[in-house]
Amino acid sequence: MRALPAGREHAGAALLVGIGGGLFATHVFHVVSEDENVATFLLGIVAPMLLAAGVVAGAVWLWRLGVDGESTLRVGGWSAIGAGLLAAAGVLVILYQQQHGVVMEEQVFVVVDAASAGSLLGFIVGVYDIRQRKAEARATRLTRQLTVLNRVLRHDIRTNANVIQGNASLLTEESVDTEERAETIRRQATDLVKLGKQARSIEQILTTEEADREPQDLTAAVETSCERVRRDNPSAEIDVSLPSTLSVLAHHLIDSALANVIENAVEHSNKETPQVRVESRSVSRNGIDYIELRVADNGPGIAKSEIEVLKRGYETDLEHTSGLGLWLVSWIVASSGGEVRFEENDPEGSVVCLRLPRPEDDAHSATESQTAAPAL
């Protein structure tokens, strides 16, 4: 679900509380202004009052579950529709009775009772609606991810296997540089192992819910990834400028995303000395605080066609990415409730920006080494 503007983020909860609270207050007024017998008191006041209170309790329930603002607003809309429809039905019943010479007592409260029942019924329909929408969205996303995974695995495994087979067959020839061929085979085998690890990570993403997020120390994860990349690429210059701790709310595989971004910045560089700089800043969007991790390199940059494919969320036979790395990063960050952005580095190279939400208890704390900025 997309984020709502800050002013509307809590509109759904406010609408539900307004509907339920307004109806509840009307029933309270009925209690103090009318003298009812036990039966009419229970059926005409207490029962509808509980229905109205149920809508308010439902708003609190959605808030405690962490349901997003757009979904809550949709539930509020359904509750309002339900209240309006049954209130209109109550008015029609009153008018029908009047046409037959029957004048109902306390007509306003009859309509309010009907509205109370309708508001709770609409709430239930709304909850069902957002669950179905989320299930459909998840099914669509999984289908696209599986399509990408299938294409990349088929293509890369076939390509690497052909290279290994070709070089292995050449090893039997005396005129061939066996050391060079053996190195090619080792390199292709290493790529296959890396591809397998990425596929396992993607499998974990596909089998976990989006809500499975936990506080992570971004600084520690970056340092671990950089140490590994420095060990495998001694010529690379990696500069990390981060606070001692940097807490974000993320998927447990966020370290895999970080490792992929930093490794790609080094491995795809066309320089003898690849240079990578990692820094962070605080940003805010629609009232939500994020940490934006920026990984800049001096390489050839990322092709615009690949960036467009990632933004679109799926591949075609003519438009696709080279490998699983960027897809893995994009999906892990999306599962963390964040987003990935790409910028051009000055004077050359690219900047990969990973924007991740801060934990609520840390959202308003300031870090001296960060610069607060509005989100783009």
C-alpha positions in Angstrom: 0.0 0.0 0.0 1.3 3.4 -0.8 1.8 6.0 1.9 -0.8 8.8 2.3 0.2 12.4 2.8 0.9 13.3 6.4 -2.5 15.0 6.9 -4.4 12.0 5.7 -2.4 9.2 7.3 -4.7 9.1 10.4 -7.8 10.1 8.5 -9.2 6.5 8.5 -8.8 6.1 12.2 -10.4 9.5 12.8 -13.3 8.7 10.6 -14.0 5.4 12.4 -13.7 7.0 15.8 -15.9 9.9 14.6 -18.6 7.5 13.3 -18.6 5.2 16.3 -18.2 7.9 18.9 -20.9 10.1 17.4 -23.4 7.2 17.3 -22.4 6.2 20.8 -22.9 9.8 22.1 -26.4 9.8 20.5 -27.3 6.6 22.4 -26.0 8.1 25.7 -28.2 11.2 25.1 -31.1 8.8 24.5 -30.4 7.1 27.8 -30.6 10.3 29.8 -33.5 11.9 27.9 -36.0 9.0 27.7 -37.6 6.8 30.2 -37.6 3.3 28.7 -38.7 -0.1 30.0 -36.2 -2.9 30.3 -36.9 -4.5 26.9 -36.6 -1.3 24.9 -33.6 -0.2 27.0 -31.7 -3.4 26.1 -32.8 -3.7 22.5 -33.1 -0.1 21.5 -30.2 1.5 23.4 -27.7 -1.0 24.9 -27.4 -3.2 21.8 -26.9 -0.3 19.3 -24.6 1.4 21.8 -22.4 -1.7 21.9 -22.4 -1.8 18.1 -21.2 1.8 17.9 -18.6 1.1 20.6 -17.5 -1.9 18.4 -16.6 0.5 15.6 -14.4 2.6 18.0 -12.8 -0.6 19.3 -12.2 -1.7 15.7 -10.3 1.6 15.0 -8.0 0.9 18.0 -7.6 -2.7 16.8 -6.4 -1.6 13.4 -4.1 0.9 14.9 -2.5 -1.7 17.2 -2.1 -4.0 14.3 -0.2 -1.3 12.4 -2.5 -1.3 9.4 -1.5 1.4 7.0 -3.4 4.7 6.6 -4.8 4.0 3.2 -6.3 0.6 4.3 -7.7 2.2 7.5 -9.3 4.9 5.5 -10.8 2.3 3.2 -12.3 0.5 6.2 -13.6 3.9 7.5 -15.3 4.5 4.1 -17.0 1.1 4.2 -18.2 1.8 7.7 -19.6 5.2 6.6 -21.4 3.5 3.7 -22.8 0.8 5.9 -24.1 3.4 8.4 -25.6 5.5 5.6 -27.3 2.6 3.8 -29.0 1.2 6.9 -29.9 4.7 8.1 -31.6 5.3 4.7 -33.3 1.9 5.1 -34.6 3.0 8.5 -36.0 6.2 7.0 -37.7 4.2 4.2 -39.3 1.9 6.8 -40.6 5.0 8.8 -42.1 6.5 5.6 -43.6 3.2 4.6 -45.3 2.9 8.0 -46.6 6.5 7.8 -48.2 5.7 4.4 -50.2 3.0 6.3 -51.2 5.3 9.1 -48.6 4.0 11.6 -46.5 6.7 13.2 -43.4 5.3 14.8 -42.2 6.8 18.1 -38.7 8.2 18.5 -38.0 8.1 14.8 -34.6 9.7 15.0 -33.4 7.1 17.4 -34.7 4.3 15.1 -32.6 5.7 12.3 -29.6 6.0 14.7 -30.0 2.4 15.8 -30.0 1.3 12.1 -26.9 3.4 11.4 -25.1 1.8 14.4 -25.7 -1.7 13.0 -24.7 -0.5 9.5 -21.5 1.1 10.7 -20.3 -2.2 12.3 -21.4 -4.2 9.4 -19.5 -1.8 7.0 -16.5 -2.1 9.2 -16.5 -5.9 8.9 -16.9 -5.7 5.1 -14.1 -3.1 5.0 -11.7 -5.4 6.9 -12.5 -8.3 4.5 -12.0 -5.9 1.5 -8.5 -4.8 2.6 -7.5 -8.4 3.4 -8.6 -9.5 -0.1 -6.8 -6.6 -1.7 -3.6 -7.3 0.1 -3.8 -11.0 -0.8 -4.3 -10.1 -4.5 -1.4 -7.6 -4.4 0.8 -10.2 -2.7 -0.1 -12.9 -5.3 0.7 -10.5 -8.1 4.0 -9.6 -6.6 4.9 -13.2 -6.0 4.1 -14.1 -9.6 6.3 -11.3 -10.9 9.1 -12.3 -8.6 8.9 -15.9 -9.6 8.9 -14.9 -13.3 12.1 -12.9 -12.8 13.7 -15.6 -10.8 12.9 -18.3 -13.4 14.2 -16.2 -16.3 17.4 -15.2 -14.6 18.2 -18.7 -13.3 17.5 -20.3 -16.7 19.6 -17.8 -18.5 22.6 -17.5 -16.1 22.8 -21.2 -15.3 22.7 -22.1 -19.0 25.3 -19.4 -19.9 27.7 -20.4 -17.1 27.3 -24.1 -17.7 28.1 -23.6 -21.5 31.2 -21.6 -20.6 32.4 -24.2 -18.1 31.7 -27.0 -20.6 33.5 -25.2 -23.4 36.6 -24.5 -21.3 36.7 -28.0 -19.9 36.7 -29.5 -23.3 39.6 -27.2 -24.4 41.7 -28.4 -21.4 42.4 -31.6 -23.3 44.2 -29.7 -26.1 47.9 -29.3 -25.6 48.1 -25.9 -27.3 45.6 -24.3 -24.8 46.7 -22.3 -21.8 45.3 -24.6 -19.2 45.8 -22.2 -16.3 43.7 -19.6 -18.1 41.0 -22.1 -18.9 41.0 -23.4 -15.3 40.7 -19.8 -14.0 37.7 -19.2 -16.2 36.0 -22.4 -15.0 36.7 -21.3 -11.3 35.3 -17.9 -12.0 32.1 -19.3 -13.6 31.7 -21.8 -10.8 32.0 -19.0 -8.2 29.3 -17.1 -10.1 27.0 -20.1 -9.9 27.6 -20.4 -6.2 26.8 -16.7 -5.7 23.7 -17.2 -7.9 22.6 -20.1 -5.7 23.0 -18.0 -2.5 21.0 -15.2 -4.0 18.2 -17.6 -5.0 18.1 -18.9 -1.4 17.8 -15.4 -0.1 14.9 -14.7 -2.6 13.2 -17.9 -1.4 13.2 -16.5 2.1 11.7 -13.3 0.9 9.0 -15.1 -1.0 8.0 -17.2 2.1 8.0 -14.4 4.7 5.3 -11.8 5.4 6.0 -8.1 4.8 5.3 -7.5 8.5 8.3 -9.6 9.5 10.6 -6.6 10.2 12.8 -6.0 13.2 15.3 -3.4 14.4 18.7 -3.7 12.7 22.0 -1.9 13.2 22.8 -0.6 9.7 26.3 0.5 10.7 27.3 -3.0 11.9 25.9 -4.6 8.8 27.7 -2.2 6.5 31.0 -2.7 8.3 30.7 -6.5 8.0 29.9 -6.3 4.3 32.8 -3.9 3.6 35.3 -6.1 5.5 34.3 -9.0 3.3 34.5 -7.0 0.1 37.9 -5.5 1.1 39.2 -9.0 1.7 38.1 -10.3 -1.7 39.1 -7.1 -3.5 42.3 -5.7 -1.9 42.7 -2.9 -4.6 39.3 -1.4 -3.7 39.1 1.8 -1.7 35.9 1.8 0.5 35.2 4.8 2.6 32.5 4.4 5.3 31.1 7.5 7.0 28.4 6.4 9.3 27.4 7.0 13.0 28.6 4.4 15.5 25.0 2.9 15.5 22.3 3.4 12.9 19.0 1.7 13.8 16.4 0.9 11.1 13.4 -1.3 10.9 14.2 -3.9 8.2 13.8 -7.4 6.9 16.3 -9.8 8.5 18.0 -10.2 5.1 18.9 -6.5 4.9 22.6 -7.4 5.3 22.4 -9.4 2.0 21.0 -6.3 0.3 23.9 -4.2 1.6 26.5 -6.8 0.6 25.1 -6.9 -2.9 25.2 -3.2 -3.4 28.7 -2.8 -2.1 30.0 -5.9 -4.1 28.4 -4.6 -7.3 29.9 -1.2 -6.9 33.4 -2.9 -6.7 33.0 -5.8 -9.1 31.4 -3.8 -11.9 33.9 -1.0 -11.8 36.0 -0.3 -14.9 38.8 1.3 -12.8 42.0 -0.3 -11.5 41.2 1.1 -8.1 37.4 0.9 -7.5 36.3 3.7 -5.1 33.2 3.3 -3.0 31.8 5.7 -0.4 29.1 4.8 2.0 27.2 7.5 4.0 23.8 8.2 5.4 21.3 10.9 6.0 17.9 11.3 7.7 14.9 12.0 5.5 11.2 12.4 6.1 8.3 11.5 3.8 4.6 11.8 4.5 5.3 12.1 8.2 7.5 8.9 8.3 11.2 9.1 9.2 13.7 7.2 7.2 17.4 6.5 7.1 18.8 6.8 3.6 22.0 4.8 3.0 23.9 6.2 0.0 26.5 4.0 -1.7 28.4 5.9 -4.3 31.0 4.5 -6.8 33.3 5.7 -9.6 32.3 3.0 -12.0 30.4 3.1 -15.4 27.0 3.5 -13.7 23.9 1.5 -13.9 22.1 1.4 -17.3 18.9 3.4 -17.4 17.1 0.5 -19.0 17.9 -1.7 -16.0 16.6 1.0 -13.6 13.4 1.3 -15.6 12.8 -2.4 -15.4 13.4 -2.4 -11.6 10.9 0.5 -11.2 8.3 -1.3 -13.3 8.7 -4.4 -11.2 8.9 -7.1 -13.9 10.9 -8.2 -16.9 10.1 -8.9 -20.5 12.1 -10.9 -23.1 13.4 -7.6 -24.5 13.8 -5.6 -21.3 15.5 -7.3 -18.3 18.3 -6.9 -15.8 21.7 -8.6 -15.8 21.4 -11.0 -12.9 19.6 -11.2 -9.6 21.6 -8.7 -7.6 19.6 -5.6 -8.1 16.3 -7.5 -7.8 17.4 -9.0 -4.5 18.2 -5.6 -3.2 15.0 -4.1 -4.4 12.8 -6.9 -2.9 14.6 -6.9 0.5 14.2 -3.1 0.8 10.6 -3.2 -0.3 9.9 -6.0 2.3 11.4 -3.7 4.8 8.9 -1.0 4.1 11.5 1.1 2.2 12.5 1.9 -1.3 15.6 2.0 -3.6 16.5 5.0 -5.6 19.3 5.6 -8.2 21.3 8.7 -8.8 24.2 9.7 -11.0 27.5 10.3 -9.1 29.6 13.4 -9.8 31.8 13.3 -11.8 31.1 9.6 -12.8 29.5 6.5 -11.5 26.2 5.9 -9.7 24.7 6.3 -6.3 22.4 3.6 -4.9 20.1 5.0 -2.2 18.5 2.5 0.2 15.7 4.2 2.2 14.7 2.3 5.3 12.2 3.3 8.1 13.5 4.1 11.5 12.0 2.3 14.5 9.2 4.4 16.2 11.1 4.8 19.4 14.1 6.1 17.5 12.3 8.1 14.8 12.7 11.5 16.6 16.2 11.0 17.9 18.9 13.0 16.2 22.3 11.7 15.2 25.1 14.3 15.0 26.6 12.9 11.8 23.3 12.9 9.9 21.8 15.7 7.9 18.0 15.9 8.0 16.5 16.4 4.6 13.1 16.2 3.0 12.5 13.1 0.9 12.4 13.4 -2.9 
